[in-house]
Amino acid sequence: MAKTGREKNTKNKAKHSKLMDRKQNKKKAEEAARKARLKAIIQKVNAQKETE
């Protein structure tokens, strides 16, 4: 039988998924920033090699 009254655990689930999405987005952003930083360093080193 279906329960009557308030839905069970829907607020917690929404909150949890929101927090997990935020965590995943933060991780992706950090990885992208790290890749960009490394790419810049590599380009700088390559440019120095070309001038030598």
GIWO-V138248 format. One line per field, one symbol per residue. ss: DSSP state (2 for helix, 1 for strand, 0 for the rest). psi: psi as a letter, one per 40 degrees, with the letter a starting at -180 (. if undefined). A space follows every 50 residues. Layout:
BEGIN
ss->???
psi->???
END
This chain:
BEGIN
ss->00000000022222222222222222222222222222222222222222 20
psi->iiiiaiiheddddddddddddddddddddddddddddddddddddddddd d.
END
